[in-house]
Amino acid sequence: MAGTDSSIEITLKPSPAIILCEPQLGENIGTAARAMANFGLWDLRIVRPRDGWPNERAVNAASRADHVIERVRVFETLEEAIADLTLVYATTARSRDLQKDVLGPEETATNLAAHIGAGHNAGLLFGRERWGLLNEEVALADAIVTLPVEPAFASLNIAQAVLLMSYEWRRHSEAGKALPFGNTMADVAPREELVGLFGHLETTLDGSGFFTAPDKRPTVINNLRTMLERGKFTSQEIRTLRGVISSIDRRHQRPNPNRQKPQSDKEE
């Protein structure tokens, strides 16, 4: 979906930190930053990125998520990256031989929203592209987060995982209570206008000889009215439909210059 509006000022509200452990590709860092920006997260922390930082590929892949990229912090150890956090969740697609609670994305987001709403700091850990988080890194977290993926194909791209968790966070945070814009549907036309459409159509059909079996006319009329009522047309749509009917009616009444005149039995 396209829809970035540079005229709207970005407000940095309290949100979870996203910690990427030893990411290998700049593109993954950039697309993770973009996913964060989509849902109002901005605190991106990177532990020992393979290709260093800053990374031009990450900047390009972030697609104008500059407010995230400009605030990236790089750490030498995971312990330093999470030092100020009082709630940390580790994301993984693999079962771990650790005494840790395992949460789904919804419960995780609910807990994060409550924790951050109370004025505390929290974060989500994401592992390497090839093998994820190490057990000793998961051990530093309060709990494990996993997604309801297909067990036979459970591995997600980093940016995909960040996107899913950022979405869940947004959905459970105060900012996610409303959509960015409301319903653009116009009001349904008053019943009087719909009844007028019925009458206009039925009169035109009568004049065109549509009802070849008079005894079936009431059934056909009821079916037509039911079909049209389901449309929930606006006033403009009804005016358009009546214009179409009028155009067809005028064409039916207009003599056809190409129509051959019937020949008489005798030539004059």
Number of C-alpha atoms within 10 A of each C-alpha: 3 4 5 9 7 8 6 7 7 10 9 13 10 18 24 27 21 27 26 29 26 23 24 17 16 23 19 21 25 26 24 28 31 28 24 29 24 16 20 23 24 28 23 22 23 24 21 18 21 12 12 14 14 14 16 12 15 21 22 15 18 24 13 16 21 17 17 23 23 13 12 17 14 19 17 13 13 19 12 11 22 23 8 12 13 14 19 23 23 23 26 24 20 14 9 14 7 12 9 14 10 18 17 14 19 17 15 21 22 15 16 25 23 13 16 18 14 9 9 17 19 22 25 23 28 25 21 17 19 10 11 23 22 13 11 9 16 23 16 15 20 15 19 26 23 19 19 9 11 9 10 6 8 13 19 15 13 19 21 15 19 25 21 16 25 25 22 20 27 21 18 19 19 11 14 15 10 9 8 7 6 7 6 6 7 10 10 15 15 12 11 9 15 21 13 13 19 18 13 15 21 18 12 17 14 12 13 13 9 12 16 9 8 8 9 10 15 11 9 12 15 12 12 14 17 11 11 15 14 8 10 16 19 17 16 12 14 19 15 12 16 17 12 13 17 15 11 14 17 12 11 13 10 9 9 9 7 6 7 7 7 6 7 7 6 5 5 4
